[in-house]
Amino acid sequence: MLNIPEEVKALYRKPNSSLDTWRKFKMRFYDKMNFNPESDIPIYTIDGTQVPDDNLVLTQVLCSTESLTFGQCGSATVEVTVSDVLMDLTGKWFTLSIEVGGYEIMLGIYKVQSFERQADRNKKKILAYDRMLNFAVDVADWYQGLTFPMTLKQFRNALCEYVGVQQQDTSLPLDAMEVTRSIDPSKLSGRDVMKSICEINGCFGQIDNTGKFKYVFLGSSGLYPSEELFPADDLYPSEMHGENLSHLRDANYEDFLVKGIDKVQIRQEEGDVGAAYGLGTNTYTIQGNFLVYGKGAQELLNIAATVHENISRKTYRPCKIVTQALPWVEPGDGIICYTSDDVIETYCLKRTIKGIQAMMDTFEAQGTRERKENFGIQTQIIQLEGKTAIIKKSVEEVSVRVSDLKASTDAQFKITADQILAEVTRAKQSEASLSIKADQIATSVTNLTNDTNSRFTQTASQIALKVSKGEVSSQLSVEPNAVTIKTNRLSWESNYSSMTSDGKLTCRNIVATNGTFTGNLESQTFYANGSAVGFGDYYVSANGSNLLRSNNGWFQANNYDRPPGSPGGRCASLTLSGEGYGGLALYGTGRIVCGGVECSDVYLNDSWVSGWGLIQMLKDLYSRVGALENRS
């Protein structure tokens, strides 16, 4: 409430029928925002003679919602039609004042938003707003450039400096609270930021009559034991401090009192456990306020207790009262009205001044008997840091969700009529889920960084496994009549066999089916198929030809078919050969064949028989034995 001398107030309360109650209206215009009314000379001035029909309308709003919503930062508006103004006043700043009895009262500083010509071309309508509009700008770049952490006081000072609005020198209950970088916005409204600051301090934001930002707290109100019983003055003394109204033009008010807030809950979103302070049932909920993202449980509780102290016990009567103009009353002030049969204690939550010489004031306060579900500041902000525990219960689902946005982790458990679902996610890194249905159990784990995923699905007729990396995958399916493996590489290791991913097979025992080996078995030094086995440098037939030979053909053992007409049948043969020196062949007849021709002798590589062939030695021995026989 403005500090106005009582004798001046008395003049406003009198009928405007004499010179001492005549009201002098002035609008002084300047071409810059930060002007000094005491030293700067206005570029243009409009007085009451240029305002036909006293058509001034000044509206100031503290809270316009059905129930009290703390944190609102309403902009005051001025609408007035003026005549004989040739200068274009669009975008110009001006002071609005009213003077009575030589005392001038400032009614605020405003900026012309529009200056429109009327049907009467001599008249133009001015629509103007106060400096609260300075906060209606994108401050995302300002926020991103801050150095965190900082105190809330430093934070609000930096915001006001950025938008170019001075503050009244005020200490807020949570000025010492630490503010961290809790959001990552691409766009951010300066007014939303200021709303969040005011909300967690349990106050409202306004621009005062000198153009400075002020923080408005509602004062304590009356105490009543019930809505039907009006107590004696000495039983429940009134705590309401405000303007007393007795000469009312009109008064409409509810029969009930708005119940005072007795509990404060802070949460990030609907269903979030958050923190609550107070034992009552008329709960005020702060939801989605980014300044409390990431706060621990105890810190949230302390904040809730501070808010509770500043917003509880605000009992008032919803009403709309029309009376003589009281320009010293400000939004947020208490008002006490005396009617013929009642006393109304309420707040000035909205006020409208109309006229100049016949200036009237309309004070309004909305409210419900008890609070409806009405949340605080609703903003569209990308969150960066926050801790939540959300429980949702409905006929369709029961779910629990716990999030830590600073750590980028989220866990969710949901139950519906046809599914139980559990999920854990680390943003941009990994995620895991479990789904249980009546006919299926499925699990999935994904590494988003490596683009890998594994899945397990179980039904009554199949167990399926799949592991993928990008477009490459390996699959295993177990069904009643089949086990299927699909992969580009397969390996195993056991006590008796193993295989590496590049195809190297090691087996302790290989058993052929029905005594016959079918199929192919192959490596760099060994192969086996239905017609042959190769091992190292040798080849063994498996087609009944009974052949053993070296890969270069120098050694060969196999069956030998005698020439036609020769005595006997097939026999074994051994063939030894080499490069350029012929070889040796032994047949079942005992003949030695070299290069396909029977040899005349065989020479052994030994010094004892040097120069002697084997046949020569046998012949010599034979002749010597015969000579001995003849002697005898």
C-alpha positions in Angstrom: 0.0 0.0 0.0 1.3 3.4 -1.0 2.2 5.8 1.8 -0.2 8.6 1.2 -1.1 11.4 3.8 -4.4 10.8 5.5 -5.7 14.2 4.5 -5.2 13.3 0.8 -7.0 10.0 1.3 -9.9 12.0 2.8 -10.2 14.1 -0.4 -10.5 11.0 -2.5 -13.3 9.8 -0.2 -15.3 13.0 -0.7 -17.7 13.5 -3.6 -15.9 15.2 -6.4 -17.9 18.4 -6.3 -15.4 21.1 -5.3 -12.0 22.5 -6.5 -10.1 20.8 -3.7 -11.3 17.4 -5.0 -10.7 18.1 -8.7 -8.4 15.5 -10.2 -5.6 16.5 -12.5 -4.7 13.7 -14.9 -1.3 13.7 -16.7 0.6 11.4 -19.1 4.2 12.5 -19.6 5.9 10.8 -22.6 9.6 10.0 -23.0 11.5 8.4 -25.9 13.6 6.0 -23.8 12.9 3.4 -21.2 15.4 4.3 -18.5 14.3 7.9 -18.1 14.4 10.0 -14.8 11.0 11.7 -14.3 12.6 14.2 -11.9 15.3 15.4 -14.3 14.4 14.4 -17.9 12.1 16.7 -19.8 9.1 14.9 -21.4 8.8 15.0 -25.2 5.0 15.2 -24.9 2.3 15.7 -22.3 -1.4 14.8 -22.2 -3.7 16.1 -19.6 -7.3 15.5 -18.6 -8.7 18.0 -21.1 -7.5 15.6 -23.9 -9.3 12.6 -22.4 -13.0 12.9 -23.5 -15.7 11.2 -21.4 -13.2 10.2 -18.6 -12.5 7.0 -20.5 -9.3 5.9 -18.6 -9.1 2.2 -17.7 -6.2 1.0 -15.6 -6.1 -2.8 -14.8 -3.6 -4.4 -12.4 -3.7 -8.2 -11.8 -1.9 -10.1 -9.1 -3.7 -13.4 -9.6 -6.5 -14.1 -12.1 -7.0 -17.9 -11.7 -10.0 -19.5 -10.0 -7.8 -20.6 -7.0 -4.6 -18.9 -5.7 -1.7 -19.6 -8.0 1.5 -18.2 -6.5 4.3 -17.0 -8.8 2.1 -15.1 -11.3 3.6 -12.0 -12.8 0.8 -10.0 -14.3 1.3 -7.0 -16.4 -0.7 -3.8 -15.7 -2.5 -2.3 -18.7 -3.7 1.2 -19.5 -6.4 1.9 -22.1 -7.4 5.5 -22.8 -8.7 7.4 -25.8 -7.2 10.8 -26.3 -7.9 13.7 -28.7 -5.9 16.3 -30.5 -2.6 14.3 -30.4 -0.6 14.7 -33.6 2.6 13.0 -32.5 2.9 9.2 -33.1 3.3 7.8 -29.6 3.8 4.2 -30.6 6.7 2.7 -28.5 7.0 5.7 -26.3 7.3 5.4 -22.5 5.1 7.5 -20.2 4.3 8.1 -16.6 0.7 8.1 -15.5 -0.3 10.3 -12.5 -3.3 11.8 -10.8 -3.2 14.9 -8.6 -5.7 15.9 -5.9 -5.2 18.7 -3.4 -1.8 19.5 -4.7 -0.6 15.9 -4.0 0.4 13.9 -7.1 0.2 10.1 -7.0 2.1 8.1 -9.5 0.1 5.3 -11.1 2.9 3.6 -12.9 5.3 3.7 -15.9 4.0 2.2 -19.2 5.0 1.7 -22.8 2.6 2.4 -25.7 1.9 -0.9 -27.4 -0.6 0.5 -30.0 -1.8 4.0 -30.9 -4.8 3.5 -33.2 -7.0 6.1 -34.9 -10.7 5.9 -34.0 -13.8 6.5 -36.1 -13.7 10.1 -35.0 -10.4 10.9 -36.7 -9.5 13.4 -34.1 -9.3 10.6 -31.5 -6.8 7.9 -30.9 -6.8 4.9 -28.6 -3.7 4.2 -26.5 -3.0 0.6 -25.3 0.0 0.4 -23.0 1.7 -2.1 -20.6 4.1 -1.8 -17.8 7.7 -3.1 -17.7 6.6 -6.6 -16.9 6.6 -7.0 -20.7 10.4 -6.8 -20.5 10.4 -10.3 -19.1 8.4 -11.6 -22.1 11.6 -12.4 -24.1 13.7 -15.4 -24.9 16.4 -15.7 -22.2 17.8 -19.1 -23.3 21.2 -17.6 -24.4 21.4 -15.7 -21.1 20.7 -18.9 -19.1 23.2 -21.0 -21.1 25.9 -18.3 -20.4 25.6 -18.3 -16.7 28.2 -19.8 -14.4 26.7 -22.3 -12.0 26.2 -23.0 -9.2 25.0 -19.6 -7.8 22.5 -18.5 -5.1 18.9 -17.7 -6.0 19.6 -14.0 -5.2 22.4 -13.9 -7.7 20.2 -15.7 -10.2 17.3 -13.3 -10.0 19.7 -10.3 -10.0 21.3 -11.5 -13.2 17.9 -12.0 -14.8 16.6 -8.5 -14.0 19.8 -7.0 -15.1 19.6 -8.9 -18.4 16.0 -7.7 -19.2 16.7 -4.2 -18.0 14.3 -4.0 -15.0 15.4 -2.8 -11.6 14.2 -4.5 -8.4 13.0 -3.2 -5.1 15.6 -4.0 -2.5 14.1 -7.2 -1.0 15.3 -10.3 0.7 13.5 -13.5 -0.3 13.1 -16.5 2.0 15.1 -18.8 -0.4 17.7 -16.2 -1.6 20.5 -18.5 -0.2 19.3 -21.6 -2.1 21.8 -23.0 -4.5 20.7 -22.9 -8.2 22.3 -25.4 -10.6 22.1 -25.8 -14.3 18.9 -28.0 -14.2 17.6 -27.4 -17.8 19.0 -27.3 -21.3 16.5 -25.0 -23.1 16.5 -24.0 -26.7 13.9 -21.4 -25.8 13.1 -20.0 -22.4 10.7 -17.2 -21.4 12.1 -14.6 -19.0 8.6 -14.3 -17.4 8.5 -18.1 -16.8 11.8 -17.9 -15.1 10.6 -15.1 -12.8 7.4 -17.0 -12.2 9.4 -20.0 -11.0 11.5 -17.7 -8.7 8.3 -16.2 -7.1 6.5 -19.5 -6.8 9.0 -21.3 -4.7 9.2 -18.2 -2.4 5.4 -18.1 -2.0 4.9 -14.7 -3.6 3.8 -12.9 -6.7 5.6 -10.6 -9.1 4.5 -7.0 -9.9 5.9 -3.8 -11.3 5.5 -0.9 -8.8 4.4 2.7 -9.5 8.1 3.7 -10.1 8.7 0.9 -12.7 10.7 -1.4 -10.4 10.0 -5.1 -10.0 8.6 -6.0 -6.5 7.8 -9.3 -4.8 4.3 -9.3 -3.3 3.5 -11.5 -0.3 -0.1 -11.8 1.0 -0.5 -10.9 4.6 -2.2 -13.0 7.3 -6.0 -13.0 7.3 -8.8 -13.4 9.7 -9.4 -16.5 11.8 -12.9 -18.0 12.0 -14.0 -21.3 13.7 -16.6 -21.9 11.0 -18.3 -20.3 8.0 -21.6 -20.0 9.9 -20.3 -18.6 13.1 -19.0 -15.0 13.3 -17.0 -14.9 16.6 -16.7 -12.1 19.1 -13.8 -9.7 18.5 -12.0 -10.9 21.6 -12.5 -14.6 20.7 -10.8 -14.7 17.3 -9.2 -11.4 16.7 -8.7 -10.5 13.0 -5.2 -10.7 11.6 -6.2 -8.9 8.3 -4.3 -5.7 7.8 -5.6 -3.5 5.0 -7.8 -0.8 3.7 -11.2 -0.3 5.4 -14.0 0.2 2.9 -17.3 1.6 4.1 -18.9 3.6 1.2 -19.5 0.8 -1.3 -21.1 1.4 -4.7 -21.7 -2.3 -5.2 -20.6 -5.5 -3.4 -21.0 -9.1 -4.5 -19.4 -11.8 -2.4 -19.7 -15.5 -1.6 -21.2 -17.0 1.5 -18.2 -19.2 2.1 -14.6 -18.5 3.1 -11.7 -19.8 1.1 -10.0 -22.3 3.3 -6.4 -21.6 4.1 -3.7 -23.8 2.6 -2.4 -26.3 5.2 -0.1 -28.5 3.1 2.5 -27.9 0.4 3.7 -30.6 -2.1 6.6 -30.2 -4.5 6.8 -32.5 -7.4 8.2 -32.6 -10.9 5.1 -34.0 -12.6 1.8 -35.7 -11.8 2.4 -38.9 -9.9 5.8 -37.9 -8.6 6.3 -38.6 -4.9 8.3 -35.4 -4.4 8.2 -33.9 -0.9 5.3 -32.6 1.2 5.1 -30.5 4.3 2.0 -30.0 6.5 -0.6 -32.4 7.9 -3.7 -30.9 6.3 -5.8 -31.8 3.2 -6.0 -28.4 1.4 -2.8 -28.9 -0.5 -1.0 -26.4 -2.7 1.0 -28.3 -5.3 4.2 -26.9 -6.9 4.8 -28.9 -10.1 7.3 -28.5 -12.9 9.3 -25.7 -11.3 12.8 -26.2 -12.9 14.6 -24.5 -10.0 14.0 -27.6 -7.7 15.0 -30.2 -10.3 17.7 -32.4 -8.9 17.1 -31.4 -5.3 17.4 -34.2 -2.7 14.5 -35.3 -0.5 15.6 -33.3 2.5 16.2 -30.1 0.5 12.8 -30.4 -1.1 11.2 -30.8 2.3 13.0 -27.6 3.5 11.8 -25.7 0.5 8.2 -27.0 1.0 8.3 -25.9 4.6 9.5 -22.4 3.6 6.7 -22.1 1.0 4.2 -23.4 3.6 5.2 -20.6 6.0 4.5 -17.9 3.4 1.3 -19.1 1.8 -0.6 -20.9 4.6 -3.4 -19.2 6.7 -4.6 -17.1 3.7 -8.3 -17.2 4.4 -10.4 -14.7 2.6 -13.9 -14.3 1.0 -14.2 -14.3 -2.8 -15.9 -11.0 -3.9 -16.2 -8.2 -6.3 -16.5 -4.7 -4.8 -17.0 -1.4 -6.5 -16.2 1.8 -4.5 -14.6 5.2 -4.7 -11.1 5.3 -6.3 -8.4 4.4 -3.7 -5.2 4.8 -5.8 -3.0 4.1 -2.8 -4.3 0.5 -2.6 -2.0 -1.9 -4.5 -2.6 -5.5 -5.7 -1.9 -7.9 -2.7 -3.2 -5.5 -0.1 -5.8 -6.6 2.4 -9.3 -5.2 2.2 -11.9 -5.1 4.9 -15.4 -4.2 3.8 -18.3 -3.4 6.2 -21.8 -4.1 4.9 -25.1 -3.6 6.7 -25.0 -7.1 8.1 -21.5 -8.5 7.5 -17.8 -7.9 7.5 -15.8 -9.0 4.4 -12.1 -9.7 4.7 -10.4 -10.3 1.4 -7.4 -9.4 -0.8 -7.0 -7.2 -3.8 -6.0 -9.8 -6.3 -7.3 -7.7 -9.2 -8.2 -4.1 -9.4 -9.6 -1.9 -12.2 -9.6 1.9 -12.0 -12.1 3.6 -14.4 -12.6 7.3 -15.1 -10.8 10.4 -13.9 -13.2 12.9 -12.3 -15.7 10.1 -11.5 -12.9 7.7 -10.8 -14.1 4.3 -9.4 -12.2 1.3 -8.1 -13.2 -2.3 -8.6 -11.5 -4.9 -6.4 -11.8 -8.6 -7.2 -10.7 -11.8 -5.5 -11.6 -15.3 -6.9 -11.4 -18.5 -4.9 -13.1 -21.8 -4.2 -14.1 -23.3 -0.8 -11.2 -25.8 -1.0 -8.5 -26.0 -3.6 -9.1 -27.8 -6.8 -6.2 -29.6 -8.5 -4.4 -26.6 -9.7 -0.7 -26.7 -10.4 1.9 -24.0 -10.4 3.9 -22.7 -13.3 3.3 -24.7 -16.5 6.3 -24.5 -18.8 7.6 -26.4 -21.8 11.3 -26.7 -20.7 13.8 -29.5 -21.7 15.0 -30.9 -18.4 18.7 -31.6 -17.8 18.8 -32.4 -14.1 16.0 -33.9 -11.9 15.1 -36.7 -9.6 11.6 -38.1 -9.5 9.8 -41.1 -8.1 6.4 -41.3 -9.8 3.6 -43.7 -8.8 0.5 -43.9 -11.0 -2.6 -45.9 -10.1 -5.7 -46.2 -12.3 -8.1 -48.9 -13.4 -6.0 -49.5 -16.4 -2.5 -49.6 -14.9 -0.3 -49.4 -11.9 3.2 -48.0 -12.6 6.3 -46.8 -10.8 8.9 -44.6 -12.5 12.1 -43.4 -10.9 14.3 -41.0 -12.8 17.6 -39.2 -12.3 17.9 -36.8 -15.2 21.3 -35.6 -14.2 22.7 -39.1 -14.5 20.4 -39.7 -17.5 18.9 -42.8 -16.0 15.3 -43.9 -15.9 13.6 -47.0 -14.4 10.0 -48.0 -15.0 7.8 -50.8 -13.8 4.3 -51.0 -15.2 1.4 -53.5 -14.7 -1.6 -53.7 -16.9 -4.2 -56.4 -17.4 -2.3 -58.1 -20.1 1.4 -57.3 -19.4 4.1 -56.7 -16.7 6.8 -54.4 -18.1 10.1 -53.4 -16.6 12.5 -51.0 -18.3 15.8 -49.4 -17.3 17.4 -46.8 -19.6 20.6 -44.7 -19.6 20.0 -42.0 -22.2 22.0 -42.4 -25.4 24.0 -45.3 -23.9 22.0 -48.4 -23.0 18.6 -49.7 -22.2 17.1 -53.0 -20.9 13.5 -54.3 -20.7 11.5 -57.2 -19.4 8.0 -58.0 -20.6 5.8 -60.7 -19.2 2.6 -61.7 -20.9 0.3 -64.6 -20.6 1.8 -66.3 -23.7 5.3 -64.8 -23.8 8.3 -63.7 -21.8 10.7 -61.4 -23.5 13.9 -59.6 -22.5 16.0 -57.1 -24.4 19.3 -55.4 -23.7 20.7 -52.7 -26.0 24.0 -50.8 -26.1 23.2 -47.7 -28.2 26.8 -46.6 -28.3 28.0 -49.9 -29.9 24.7 -50.5 -31.8 24.4 -53.9 -30.2 21.3 -55.7 -29.0 20.4 -59.1 -27.4 16.9 -60.5 -27.1 15.4 -63.5 -25.4 11.9 -64.6 -26.2 10.1 -67.6 -24.6 6.7 -69.0 -25.6 5.1 -72.4 -24.9 6.5 -73.8 -28.2 9.8 -71.9 -28.7 12.8 -70.4 -27.0 14.5 -67.9 -29.3 17.8 -66.0 -28.8 19.1 -63.3 -31.0 22.3 -61.1 -30.7 22.8 -58.3 -33.2 25.4 -55.7 -34.1 24.0 -53.3 -36.7 22.8 -55.5 -39.6 24.8 -58.6 -38.5 23.1 -61.1 -36.2 23.3 -64.6 -34.7 20.1 -66.6 -33.8 19.2 -69.7 -31.9 15.8 -71.3 -32.0 14.8 -74.3 -29.8 11.5 -75.9 -30.8 10.0 -79.3 -30.1 11.2 -80.8 -33.4 14.2 -78.7 -34.2 17.2 -76.6 -32.9 18.2 -74.0 -35.4 21.4 -71.9 -35.3 21.9 -69.1 -37.8 25.2 -67.2 -37.7 28.2 -66.4 -39.9 30.6 -67.8 -37.4 30.2 -70.8 -35.0 32.7 -72.1 -32.3 32.5 -74.4 -29.3 34.8 -76.0 -26.8 34.2 -79.2 -24.8 36.3 -82.0 -23.3 36.1 -84.2 -26.4 35.7 -81.8 -29.3 36.0 -78.1 -30.2 35.8 -75.8 -33.1 37.2 -72.3 -33.6 35.2 -69.5 -35.3 37.4 -69.9 -38.4 36.3 -73.6 -38.8 39.1 -75.6 -37.1 37.6 -78.8 -35.8 39.1 -81.0 -33.1 37.5 -84.3 -32.2 38.7 -87.1 -30.0 36.5 -89.8 -31.6 34.7 -89.8 -35.0 32.1 -92.6 -35.5 30.6 -93.2 -38.9 26.9 -94.0 -39.4 26.4 -97.7 -40.1 30.1 -98.1 -40.6 30.1 -95.6 -43.4 31.5 -92.1 -43.2 29.5 -89.7 -45.3 29.9 -86.0 -46.0 33.1 -84.0 -46.1 35.6 -83.2 -43.4 38.4 -80.9 -44.5 41.3 -78.7 -43.2 44.6 -77.5 -44.6 46.3 -80.9 -43.7 43.4 -83.3 -43.6 40.2 -84.1 -45.5 37.8 -87.0 -45.6 34.9 -87.8 -48.0 33.1 -90.8 -49.4 35.9 -91.7 -51.8 39.1 -90.8 -50.1 41.0 -89.6 -47.0 43.9 -87.3 -47.3 46.3 -86.8 -44.4 49.5 -84.7 -44.7 51.3 -85.7 -48.0 49.4 -89.1 -48.5 46.2 -90.2 -50.1 44.2 -93.3 -49.2 41.3 -94.5 -51.3 37.9 -95.3 -49.8 36.3 -96.7 -52.9 37.6 -100.3 -52.8 40.7 -99.8 -55.0 43.0 -100.2 -51.9 45.4 -97.5 -53.0 47.9 -95.7 -50.8 50.2 -93.2 -52.4 52.1 -90.0 -51.8 50.8 -86.8 -53.3 53.9 -86.5 -55.5 53.4 -90.2 -56.8 56.9 -91.4 -55.8 55.5 -93.9 -53.3 52.5 -96.1 -54.1 51.1 -99.3 -52.7 48.1 -101.0 -54.3 46.7 -104.1 -56.0 48.5 -105.4 -59.1 46.8 -107.2 -62.0 49.1 -109.8 -63.6 49.4 -109.6 -67.4 47.1 -111.8 -69.4 48.4 -115.4 -69.6 50.5 -115.0 -66.5 50.0 -117.6 -63.7 48.1 -116.5 -60.6 45.6 -113.7 -60.0 45.8 -110.2 -58.5 48.6 -109.4 -56.1 50.0 -106.5 -54.1 52.5 -104.1 -55.6 54.9 -101.5 -54.2 56.3 -98.8 -56.4 59.2 -96.5 -55.4 60.4 -93.8 -57.8 62.1 -90.4 -57.9 63.1 -87.6 -60.2 65.2 -88.8 -63.2 66.5 -92.0 -61.6 63.7 -94.5 -62.2 62.5 -96.4 -59.2 61.7 -99.8 -57.7 58.6 -101.9 -58.1 57.9 -105.1 -56.2 55.1 -107.4 -57.3 53.6 -110.5 -55.8 55.7 -112.7 -58.2 58.9 -111.4 -56.5 60.0 -109.7 -59.7 61.8 -106.3 -59.4 60.7 -103.9 -62.0 62.5 -100.6 -62.6 60.6 -98.0 -64.6 58.3 -100.8 -65.9 61.2 -102.9 -67.1 62.6 -105.8 -65.2 66.0 -104.9 -63.9 69.1 -107.1 -64.4 70.6 -106.5 -61.0 70.2 -104.5 -57.8 73.0 -102.5 -56.3 73.1 -101.7 -52.6 74.6 -98.6 -51.1 77.2 -100.2 -48.8 81.0 -100.2 -48.9 81.1 -103.9 -48.2 79.4 -104.6 -51.5 80.9 -101.7 -53.4 80.9 -102.4 -57.2 78.9 -105.7 -56.8 75.3 -106.2 -57.8 73.0 -108.3 -55.7 72.6 -110.8 -58.5 76.3 -110.9 -59.1 76.9 -111.7 -55.5 74.3 -114.5 -55.5 75.8 -116.0 -58.7 79.3 -115.9 -57.2 78.1 -117.4 -54.0 76.3 -120.1 -55.9 79.4 -121.0 -58.0 81.6 -121.1 -54.9 79.2 -123.4 -53.0 79.1 -125.7 -56.2 82.9 -125.8 -56.3 83.1 -126.9 -52.6 80.6 -129.7 -53.3 82.7 -131.0 -56.3 85.8 -131.2 -54.1 84.1 -133.5 -51.7 
